[in-house]
Structure formats: C-alpha cells, structure tokens
Amino acid sequence: MQLRQATNADLAMIARIGADAWASHIFSHETEEPDQRRRAELAFLHSAQDYLDYILVAEQDGVICGWGARDTNQNYISDIWVDPAHHGQGIGTLLVDALLAQIVMLGFQTAEIGTHARNLPAIKLYEKCGFRIIRRYEEWSASLARVVEKVKMQADL
C-alpha cells in the first residue's frame, strides 16, 4: 500500500469511493432516497476539486483503495473514506496516521475529527488512533436532508 498526493486524474475515483463508503454506512441505518448516492458523489467531487492539495490517496497496484483529507493547513481531518471492498485492511489507520503526521509538522498539539454518531466502525478506528469523543451534537445534513447526531473527537499529539 502506498500513499501519495491526489491529482486531478484521481477526482472521479475519489468521488466514487467517498460516495460508496458513505452509502455503505448510512444506508445500513437509513433508507436511501432516489438519486441520493449520485448527489453524494457530486458533493464529494466538488469538495475534492476545491481541496485537492489536502487529499492523500492510498493505492495498491495502481488502484485507489481509499483517501483522506485535512482542512486547509489546520488540525482538522475532514475526510477518511475507504472503498468498502477494502475495509478491514488497515487503510483507514494508514491514512489517519499520515494526516496526523502532517498536522504535527504544522506545529499543532492536537488534532480533531468528526463523524456521524452511528458510524461505530469509524469511531472505533479513530479511538484506536488516539482520538477520544469530546462532544456530541446535532447538525443539519444536506445529503440526508435532516438533522443527524454527530461526534467530535480530539487526539493529543
């Protein structure tokens, strides 16, 4: 497994993996609405275009298996998405660790990440990487068109 900086050529795959990983968790708890996955994929595409310089991709044998991003020179990890076909292979841990290393290099003493409160596999991964829940709150989800419960997590570096 190798990590590298994302490029424009990766955008479509980044969007697909983001939408597939998002859907694999969300729709195990919720009912999918028509065109919801496509809207999510477009949202991932637009976000990836805007923040390409902050995205790392994990690839194996030339195939992107996951990606992660942090928020513009900040200590917030905004995204960790692993293709559902590659769950459980350590890709999420690899991405979190690499992004934490970038955050340390920027001089931060803590890092933050957030996720849907029902995303127990992600919470478990983040706890394994040293994060702890510091806040539970509700937030409007444009992709689900309703308020969802979220958790904010923090790690000391």
Secondary structure, 3 states (H helix, E strand, C coil): CEEEECCHHHHHHHHHHHHHHHHHHHCCCCCCCCCHHHHHHHHHHHHHHHCHHHEEEEEECCEEEEEEEECCCCCEEEEEEECHHHCCCCHHHHHHHHHHHHHHHCCCCEEEEEEECCCHHHHHHHHHCCCEEEEEEEEEECCCCEEEEEEEEEEEC
